[in-house]
Amino acid sequence: MTLQMKQVVSKDHIIANLLSGKMGKKYEGKQVVLFDEKVYVLPEDDKESAKFVERLVKQNPRSTPTVAFVPKKGSYILLIQI
């Protein structure tokens, strides 16, 4: 009998992979929501996006969604340090 461990990936790691382009072209130029260690592409319509996020939260109210925009390859990201 072998014991398989589920690999837990942090939100920071997922975000880093999204921004570095390591997660594929599927997310480039799109708004996504990270929820329960999964990435979902949000609908382009703002009202539909809000409903989608509300449904996710209703399914698991203890988790907090993180909404992000994934830039296209070659885009620059402005970082401000204070």
C-alpha positions as CSV (number, residue, x, y, z in Angstrom):
1,M,0.0,0.0,0.0
2,T,1.4,3.4,-1.0
3,L,0.5,6.6,0.7
4,Q,0.0,9.5,-1.6
5,M,0.3,13.0,-0.2
6,K,-1.7,15.9,-1.7
7,Q,0.6,18.7,-2.7
8,V,-0.6,21.9,-1.1
9,V,0.2,25.0,-3.1
10,S,0.1,28.4,-1.5
11,K,-1.8,31.3,-3.1
12,D,1.5,33.2,-3.3
13,H,3.0,30.4,-5.4
14,I,0.0,30.3,-7.7
15,I,0.1,34.0,-8.2
16,A,3.9,33.9,-8.9
17,N,3.3,31.2,-11.5
18,L,0.4,33.2,-13.1
19,L,2.5,36.4,-13.3
20,S,5.6,34.6,-14.6
21,G,3.7,32.9,-17.5
22,K,4.4,29.4,-16.1
23,M,0.7,28.5,-16.0
24,G,0.1,28.7,-19.8
25,K,-1.6,31.1,-22.2
26,K,-5.0,30.1,-21.0
27,Y,-4.9,32.9,-18.3
28,E,-3.1,35.6,-20.2
29,G,-5.0,38.9,-20.4
30,K,-7.8,37.6,-18.2
31,Q,-9.2,38.3,-14.7
32,V,-9.0,35.3,-12.5
33,V,-10.1,34.3,-9.1
34,L,-8.0,32.1,-6.8
35,F,-10.2,30.1,-4.5
36,D,-9.4,26.9,-2.6
37,E,-6.1,26.4,-4.4
38,K,-7.9,26.5,-7.8
39,V,-7.8,29.2,-10.5
40,Y,-11.0,30.2,-12.2
41,V,-11.3,32.6,-15.2
42,L,-13.9,35.2,-14.5
43,P,-16.6,36.1,-17.0
44,E,-16.0,39.4,-18.8
45,D,-19.3,40.8,-17.6
46,D,-18.8,42.4,-14.2
47,K,-22.3,41.4,-12.9
48,E,-21.7,37.8,-14.0
49,S,-18.2,37.9,-12.3
50,A,-19.8,39.1,-9.0
51,K,-22.4,36.3,-9.2
52,F,-19.7,33.7,-9.9
53,V,-17.6,34.8,-6.9
54,E,-20.7,34.9,-4.7
55,R,-21.4,31.2,-5.7
56,L,-17.9,30.2,-4.8
57,V,-18.1,31.8,-1.4
58,K,-21.5,30.2,-0.7
59,Q,-19.9,26.8,-1.5
60,N,-17.1,27.4,1.1
61,P,-17.7,30.4,3.3
62,R,-14.4,29.8,5.2
63,S,-12.2,30.5,2.2
64,T,-11.3,33.9,0.9
65,P,-11.2,34.6,-2.9
66,T,-8.3,36.5,-4.4
67,V,-9.0,38.3,-7.7
68,A,-6.1,39.1,-10.0
69,F,-5.4,40.2,-13.6
70,V,-2.9,38.1,-15.5
71,P,-0.9,40.2,-17.9
72,K,-0.1,39.1,-21.4
73,K,3.4,37.9,-22.1
74,G,5.8,40.8,-22.5
75,S,3.8,43.2,-20.4
76,Y,5.4,45.1,-17.6
77,I,4.3,45.1,-14.0
78,L,4.8,48.2,-12.0
79,L,6.0,47.6,-8.4
80,I,5.9,50.4,-5.9
81,Q,7.9,50.1,-2.7
82,I,7.4,52.5,0.1
